[in-house]
Amino acid sequence: MASFIIPNVRIFDGEDIIPCSTVVVEDGKIKRVEAASSNIPPTHTLLPGLIDCHVHCNSAAPTALPQSLRFGVTTVCDMHNEYPNIVTLRRQIEEEGDCADLKTTSFGATVENGWPGPVVLAHSKDPHVLAEVATWPKLKTEQDAKDYIRERVSEKVDYIKLMHESGTVMGAEFNMPSLELQKAVIDEAHAHGLIAVAHATCRKDTLDILGVGVDGLTHQFTDLPPNQEVIDAYLKNNAHLNPTLAAMGSLTTEGKALQEQFAHDPRVKHLLPENARNNMCTCMDFAKLPGCTVDNAYETVRQLKAAGVDVVVGSDAAGPAVGTAWGLSVHQELHLLVHKCGFTPVEALKAATSINARRFRFHDRGQIQPGFRADLVLIEGNPLEDIGETLNLRGVWTKGVKCSTYA
């Protein structure tokens, strides 16, 4: 296990700013944070490793975890994947290293002909993809819900992901679980000590799934502006929101210019393969309902933040999800929280570190504190004042091991 010191840096520990300090790492964990004696203002800032609480490492894509790590994302939360792929990704972390850590729900709580089948099959009819889709759960009854949760527990999942997608925003009508079935999944998850989060992309679906007790949403709706009912529903559940603002901008195509700006930022040229750069510059363009706009998402985030609802950072990055890129999209998400939703840079970084860890019950990461994993990101400059400086990456460590890109 790695042991080293990082001297004389400005520290954001996940909660507070320490103007100048030294971090001591022993055996892959934070040993202590010491006051620094230097009178010279630090030129670098040390952050906890960023947590992306919404990705899809589709087909166990071997680039997903290394690329995430290169961008300072030391933990990713896969939000629906076939269990054999999870086994492959876990093996990649153990055998190859140089990877972000993986948290997972394994298979999401799917129903026959329901989300995300329509979007996956619209993208590809490859026999391998068809074979993967055929293995998804097809929940119908309360007993199915109980069996589904028990199977996920046997796979050592970290949370449960529900799908509550009517197709409204896409101008379609998809098969979706009944609210009784969704409640059965949520209740059984809670009985096993797991939180339950849900996909929904329109206001009605969001309100419906909040109404049966879900702990968080994995997208922000774009079809309508927020209303008091939405705010009250979040507060009643003490639910969090992962708005996936960059992905929503790709959904409506309003995010294209910013996607291109991030894809072609000279600081990421050596971190992002050409095919991923091209992918980032294309839009999903799924939002077909008249009146859909990402401005509805921005305004909802602003109002939920003002009401005290926890907002967390997750990108929805996936290989087939054009307009996104593993790792890089987290930096775009931070930009949008600050420049569109009224967050300070420190508030945005909390959403990507300590708040994410607290909401998902990751008790060993998200802060620079003694005993925590040495998941660390070294930035040249001060992203606590200018969030754009998060891309001035100079070092990334996971469990005290330095990413080879920065070796």
N, C-alpha and C positions, 0 to 999 in steps of 0.2 A: 504494500500500500504506500502511496506517495506521501512524503512529508516535505514541507517547504514553507517559506514565508513570502508574503507580498507586502513590501514595505512602503510607507509614506504615500498612501492613496486616500483620496476622498471615498467614503463608503456610504452607500445606501444599503442598509441592512435588511430591507424589506418593509420596514416601518419608519425608521428615523435616519437622519443624515448625520454622519460623523465627519467633521471637516477634514481631519487628517489622522490616519491611524495605520496600524500594521496588522495584518491577519496572519495567524500561525495555523498551519494545516499539519495534522499528524494522522497517519493511517487512514487517509481519505476523508477525514472529518475536520470540521472547524475545531481547533483546540482552544484558541482564545483570540480576542481582539484587543490589541494593546494601543495605548495612546502613543502617538509618534512625537518625537522631539524636534523634528525639522521645522525651521522657521520659513522654509520656502513653500509657497502654496503648491499643492499637488497638481500635477498635469493630467492625471488619470483618475478615473472613477471605477470603483469595484461594485458590481451588482450581484445579487443572488442570480443563479441560473434562471432564465426565463422559462415559464411553463405555458405551453400551448395546449389549452384544454379541449381542443377540437381539431383532430386530423383524421384522415383515413389513409392507412398504409396499404392501399389496395393491392391485392395479390401478393402481399408480403414484399412490396417494392423494395429492393435492396438499397436504393438511394435515399429513402425517406428519413431514416434515423441519422445517418451520417450528415446529410445536408442540413437537417434541423440543427444538429450540434454545431456545425460550422457557423451558423447564424446566432449562436448564443442561446439556443433553446435546448435546455438540458433535460427536459421532461416533456413528452407528448402524450396526450390522451386520445387513443383511437376510439372512435365513436360508432363503429360497426365494422366488423370484419369476421371472416370465417375463422373458426378456432384453429384449424391447421396452419393458417397464415400467422396467427399469434404465436404458435409454437416455433415456427420458423424465425420470426422476428426476435423472440426471446433467445433463441440459439445464436442468432447473429450478434446480439449484444454480448453474450458470454464468450463466444469463440473469436470474434473479430475485434470487438471494442470499437472505439472511435464513433460511438453511437449515442444519441439521446436515449434516456431511459424511457421505457414504455409502460404506460398504464392502459387498461383496456376494459371494455364491456363484453369482448368477444362478439358473438352474434347479438344484434339489436333485437328488440321484441317486435318481430315482424308478423304480418298476416299475409295470407295468400293474395297475390296481385296487388299488394299494397306497397307503400313507400319503403325503401328507395328503388324497388323494382323498375318502375317506369323510366326513371332517369338512367339507371345502369344499363337497361336493355336498349334504350334509345341510343346510348353511346356505343354499345358493342353487342354483337350477336356471336362473338367468338365462342367456340365450343367450350373453352376453359371457363369463360365468364358464365355461360349458361349452366355449366356443371356446378359452379360455386353458388349461383342463385338457387339452384335446386336443393341445396342443403340448408337454406334459411328456415328458421322456425315458421310455422303456420298456425299461430295461436287462435283458438276459438273459445275455449271454456275457461272457467276459473281454475279447474284442475290443470289445464294446459299452462296457465300462468304459474302455478306452484311448481310444476315440473320444470318449466323453463328456468325459473330462478335457481332451483336446486342444481340444475346442470351448469349454470353459470358459476355457482359457488364452487362446484367441483373443479372448475377451470381456473379458480383463484382470480376472479375478476375483481375490479376495484370500484365499480359502480354499475348501474343499469341504465341503458338507453332505450327510450320508447320512441315510436314513430307516430306522430299525429298529424298527418298531412292529407288534407281533403283535395288538394290540387287547385284551390281557388286562385292563387296568384298566377298559376300557369295556364289559367283558362281551361282547366281539365277537371275531371271528376274521378278520383281514385278510391278504391276500396280502402277503408280504414277501420281500425279497431273500435268497438263500442266503448263508451266511457266506463261501463261496468267492467269490461275486460282490462282497460287501462288501470282502473282503481285496484283490481285484483293484483296486477303486476306490481304496482307501487306498494301496496300493503305488504305483499310477500317480500319485496326487496327490503323494506323497512324491518320486517321481522327477522331478516338475516343480517341486519346492521349495515345495509348498503343504501346509499343515496340513489335517487332515480331522477334522471334528467330527460328532457323530451325535445324532439324536433317538432316545430310548428312554424309556418311562415305567413299565416294570415291572422288577423286580430281575433276572429271567432275561435279558430283552433287553439290559439294561445289561451284565451279565457277558459275554454272548455277543459283543457288539460290542467291548467292551474286549479280549476274547480274540483278536481279529484285528488289533489294533494301532491303534485310533483314538486321536486326540490329545486329545479332550475330549468331554464329554457336554453336551447342550443342555437337559437337564431332570434333575430328581431324581425317582426313583421314589417312589410313595406306597403301593404294595400291601403291602409288607413292611418290617420294620425292617432296619437294616444288619447285616451279619455280617463276619467277618474276611476272607472271600473277596472281598467288595467292596473293602475297604480295600487288600488285597494286589494286586488287579487294577489299581486306580488307580496304586498305587506302582510296579508293574512297568512300566507304560506311561509313567510320569511324565505322566499325563493330568490335565487340569483338569476342574472341574465348574462349569457354569453352572446353578444349581438352579431358576431361575425360580419362586421360592417363592410370589410373589403369584399367578402363573398357576396353580400347583398348588392354592393355596387356593381359587381360583375353580373349578377342576376338581372339587374335593370339596365345595364350597359353604361350607367352614369359614372362608373368608376374607372373607365378605360384610360383616361389621361393619367390618372394617378398610378394605375398599374404600370403603364409604360414608363413613368418617371422612376419608379422603384426598380423596374427590370433593367433599366439602362443606367442606373446610378453607377459611376465608375468604381465606387468602393465595393461593389458586389460582383464585379466582372469575374474574379478568380474563384468566387464561391458558388456561382450559379451556372450550370451547364447551358449550352446554347438552346437545347430543346426546351429546357425549363424556362428560359428567358422568353422564348417565343410563346410558350403556353401562357405565361403571365400577361402577355400583351393581347390576349383574346378574351372575349366576354362570353359567359354562359348564355345570356340573353333568353332566360326562361320566363321572365315576368311578362305575361301577355294581357293581364287584366288592366283595362284602362284606369289611369290614375295612380298606378303603382310608382312609387318614387323612393329612393334611398333617403330622401329628406324626412320621410315619416319615421324611418329608423333612427336617424340622428336626433330628432325631436323627442322620440320616446326615451332614448337613452338619457338625454338631458333631464327629462322630467323624473325618470326613475332615480337617477343619481341624486337629484334635489330632494327626493322623498326618502332617501337613505337606503335604497335597494343596492345590494352588492352587484357590481358589474365586473365581470372577469374577461380575460383575454383568451380567445381561441379563434383560429383562422378558418377552419373547415378546409384546409389545404389537402389536396388529393391529386394523384397523378392525372385522372380524367377531368378534374375540376378546373377548367380553364379560367384564367384570371387569378389563380393562386399559385403559390410555390412554398414548399415546406421550408420553414424557417424564416424566409424573407417576408412572408405575409404577416407574421407577428409584428414586424417593424412597421408595416403599413397600418396595421390595426392600432398600434400605439399612436401613430401620426393622426389617425382619424379621431381617436378619443380626445386628443388635445386640440386639434384644429377644427373639429366639427361638433364636439359634444361638451365642451366646457371643462374638461379635465386639466389640471396642472400636470406637468411632466411627472412629478412625484406620485400623484394620484394614479396616473396611467401605469407607472411601473409597479405600484402596489397591486393593481389589478392583474398584472402579469406574473406576480411573485407571491407575496404573502397571502393576498385574498384568495387567489386561485388555490393555494395549498390549504388554506383553512376551509374553504367551501367543499373541496374534494377529500378532506381529511387525510392529507399527505403530511404527516406530523414530523417528517425528517428533512424537509426542504422548504424553499420559499423564503428563507431568511439567512442572514449571516450571523449565526449564533453558535456558541459552544455546543458541541454534540450533534449539530446538523451535518448533513452531507456537504462536502466541499464541492458543491455545484456553483461555479463562479464565472462571471463574465467581466473582463477588463476592457474598459472603454477609454480611448484617448479623448480628453475633453470633459465636458460636464453635461450629460444628458438630463440632469436634474433641473437644468435651466433651459436647455434646447433639446427636445426629444429627438430631433433629427440626428443627433450625435450618437445614438445607439448603434449606428452602422459603422462607427469608427472602432471596429473590433480589433483588439490587440491580443487577446488571450481568452480561451474558454476551457474550463475544467469540469469534468464530471467525476464525482467521488475522488477528487484530487488528482485525476489523471488528465493531462493536458491534451486537448484536441491536436492531432498531428498537423493540421493546417497552420497552427501557430507555434509549432515546436522549433 
